[in-house]
Amino acid sequence: MVIETQNEEPKHRIHLSKVGVKNLKTFVVTERSGLRHHIVPKVEITIDLPADLKGIHMSRLVESMTEELSDQFMVHPSIEEIQIKILEGLAHKHPFSRSEVRFDFEFGYSARTPVSNKRTWEVCDVTAITRKVNDSPFIHEVEIQVIGNTVCPHCMANNDGLTHIQRAIGKLRVVGTTKSIPTYGSMIDVIESSFSSKTYSLLKLEDEMHVTKQMHDNPLLIEDVCRNILQHAKDAYSESDLEIFAEARSLESIHKHDVIAEGRIVTNGD
């Protein structure tokens, strides 16, 4: 006979909004728009816990994921689809009012150097979250972080064209239903087009000269970068219902601190 201590009365009758597992790693394969990706995400799966229950059955959370991913050769259409299946499976194993699954992972994509046209492999950071609250639709939240650069226009305007340059980090986060979530590739394009210039893992001399000139021809404050991300996202996703957040951070080359800018817009499909 198994004693289910999770079902006992807790000492303190307090509702908990999140209980679950964190820092669980797995392996998934996705294919979207003809591109296949092998991804090793760090996973967090949580549900809420009513005030009258002592605990949850933790193994059922992991079980709902492993059952969905049990076929190591299965190719999934998207991370969001995997997360929906995990939460749907969990709903059959454990009662909850609110559930959430989060993947943090590195996402690889290819690019071409601007002049020599050599192929490079770039990597960005992705956080993908899917939530389910009672009978409401699944809500997804995707955040992508990409490295670019900036050239300071203020110093340039007051210093005979001489100025400082720095690496910058752009973040784009979108929140919406399944049909509204854009591809990771399009989100990367939005961010990369918002800097003074893109950055590359590989640059030959002719590419370095091109990037340097492009940067100085397009000097931007970090505030400009943040607004660019928001405007480019608005233009790209105007036909979708999305809440859109942007953050730009400059790793200042002449200061010992960073500078940041953040903003938010909403698109409603109109």
Residue pairs with C-beta under 8 A, 6 or more apart in sequence:
5 54
5 55
6 53
6 54
6 55
6 56
6 57
7 53
7 54
8 53
8 54
9 52
9 54
10 51
10 52
10 53
10 54
13 51
13 52
14 51
15 48
15 49
15 50
15 51
16 48
16 49
17 48
17 98
18 46
18 47
18 48
18 100
19 46
19 47
19 48
19 49
19 55
19 56
20 44
20 45
20 46
20 47
20 56
20 58
20 61
21 43
21 44
21 45
21 46
21 58
21 61
21 62
22 44
23 42
23 43
23 44
24 42
24 43
24 44
24 45
24 62
24 65
25 40
25 41
25 42
25 43
26 40
26 41
26 43
26 65
26 66
26 69
27 38
27 39
27 40
27 69
27 72
28 38
28 39
28 41
28 69
28 76
28 79
28 82
29 36
29 37
29 38
29 39
29 73
29 74
29 75
29 76
30 36
30 37
30 39
30 75
30 76
30 77
30 78
30 79
30 82
31 37
31 75
31 76
31 77
32 77
32 78
32 183
33 183
33 185
35 185
36 75
37 107
37 108
39 79
39 103
39 105
39 107
40 105
41 79
41 103
41 104
41 105
41 128
42 103
42 104
42 105
43 65
43 101
43 102
43 103
44 100
44 101
44 102
44 104
45 61
45 62
45 64
45 65
45 86
45 90
45 99
45 100
45 101
45 102
46 61
46 99
46 100
46 101
47 56
47 61
47 90
47 94
47 96
47 98
47 99
47 100
48 96
48 97
48 98
48 99
49 55
49 56
50 97
56 94
57 93
57 94
60 90
60 93
60 94
61 90
61 94
63 93
64 86
64 87
64 89
64 90
64 93
65 86
65 89
65 101
67 89
68 82
68 85
68 86
68 89
69 82
76 82
79 103
79 128
80 128
80 130
80 138
80 140
80 142
80 178
80 181
83 101
83 103
83 128
83 129
83 130
83 140
84 130
84 138
84 178
86 101
87 99
87 101
87 130
87 132
87 138
90 96
90 99
91 99
91 132
97 133
97 134
98 131
98 132
98 133
98 134
99 131
99 132
100 129
100 130
100 131
100 132
101 129
101 130
102 127
102 128
102 129
103 126
103 127
103 128
103 129
104 125
104 126
104 127
105 125
105 126
105 128
106 123
106 124
106 125
106 126
107 123
107 124
107 125
107 126
107 144
107 184
108 121
108 122
108 123
109 121
109 122
109 123
109 124
109 184
109 185
109 188
110 119
110 120
110 121
110 122
111 119
111 120
111 121
111 122
111 198
111 200
112 118
112 119
112 120
113 120
113 200
113 202
113 203
113 204
113 207
114 198
114 200
114 207
114 210
114 211
114 214
115 204
115 206
115 207
115 209
115 210
116 204
116 206
116 207
118 202
118 204
118 207
120 200
120 201
120 202
121 201
122 200
122 201
124 144
124 145
124 146
124 147
124 188
125 144
125 145
126 142
126 143
126 144
126 145
126 184
127 141
127 142
127 143
128 140
128 141
128 142
129 140
129 141
129 142
130 138
130 139
130 140
130 141
131 138
131 139
131 140
131 141
132 138
132 139
133 139
137 177
137 178
138 177
138 178
139 175
139 176
139 177
140 175
140 176
140 177
140 178
140 181
141 173
141 174
141 175
142 173
142 174
142 181
142 182
142 184
142 187
143 171
143 172
143 173
143 174
143 245
144 171
144 172
144 173
144 184
144 187
144 188
144 191
145 169
145 170
145 171
146 169
146 170
146 171
146 188
146 191
146 192
147 167
147 168
147 169
147 170
147 199
148 167
148 168
148 169
148 170
148 191
148 192
148 194
148 195
148 196
148 197
148 198
148 199
148 225
149 165
149 166
149 167
149 168
149 195
149 196
149 197
149 199
149 215
150 165
150 166
150 168
150 195
150 196
150 215
150 219
150 220
150 221
150 222
150 225
150 250
151 163
151 164
151 165
151 196
151 215
151 216
151 218
151 219
151 220
152 163
152 164
152 165
152 166
152 219
152 221
153 163
153 219
153 220
153 221
154 221
155 162
155 163
155 164
156 162
156 163
156 216
156 219
163 216
163 219
164 252
164 253
164 254
165 196
165 215
165 253
166 250
166 251
166 252
166 253
167 199
167 251
168 195
168 222
168 225
168 248
168 249
168 250
168 251
169 248
169 249
169 251
170 191
170 192
170 194
170 195
170 225
170 229
170 246
170 247
170 248
170 249
171 191
171 245
171 246
171 247
171 248
171 249
172 187
172 190
172 191
172 229
172 233
172 244
172 245
172 246
173 244
173 245
173 246
173 247
174 180
174 181
174 182
174 187
174 233
174 237
174 242
174 243
174 244
174 245
175 242
175 243
175 244
175 245
176 240
176 241
176 242
176 243
177 241
179 240
180 237
180 240
180 241
180 242
181 242
182 236
182 237
182 240
186 236
187 233
189 236
190 229
190 232
190 233
190 236
191 229
192 198
193 228
193 232
194 225
194 228
194 229
194 232
194 248
195 220
195 225
195 228
196 214
196 215
196 218
196 219
196 220
197 211
197 214
197 215
197 218
198 211
199 211
200 207
200 211
203 211
220 228
222 248
222 249
222 250
222 259
222 260
222 261
223 248
223 261
225 248
225 250
225 261
226 246
226 247
226 248
226 261
226 262
226 263
227 261
227 263
229 246
229 248
230 244
230 246
230 263
230 264
230 265
233 244
233 246
233 265
234 244
234 265
234 267
237 244
237 267
238 267
238 269
239 267
239 269
240 267
240 269
241 267
241 268
241 269
242 266
242 267
243 264
243 266
244 264
244 265
244 266
244 267
245 262
245 263
245 264
246 262
246 263
246 264
247 260
247 261
247 262
248 260
248 261
248 262
249 258
249 259
249 260
250 258
250 259
250 260
251 258
252 258
252 259
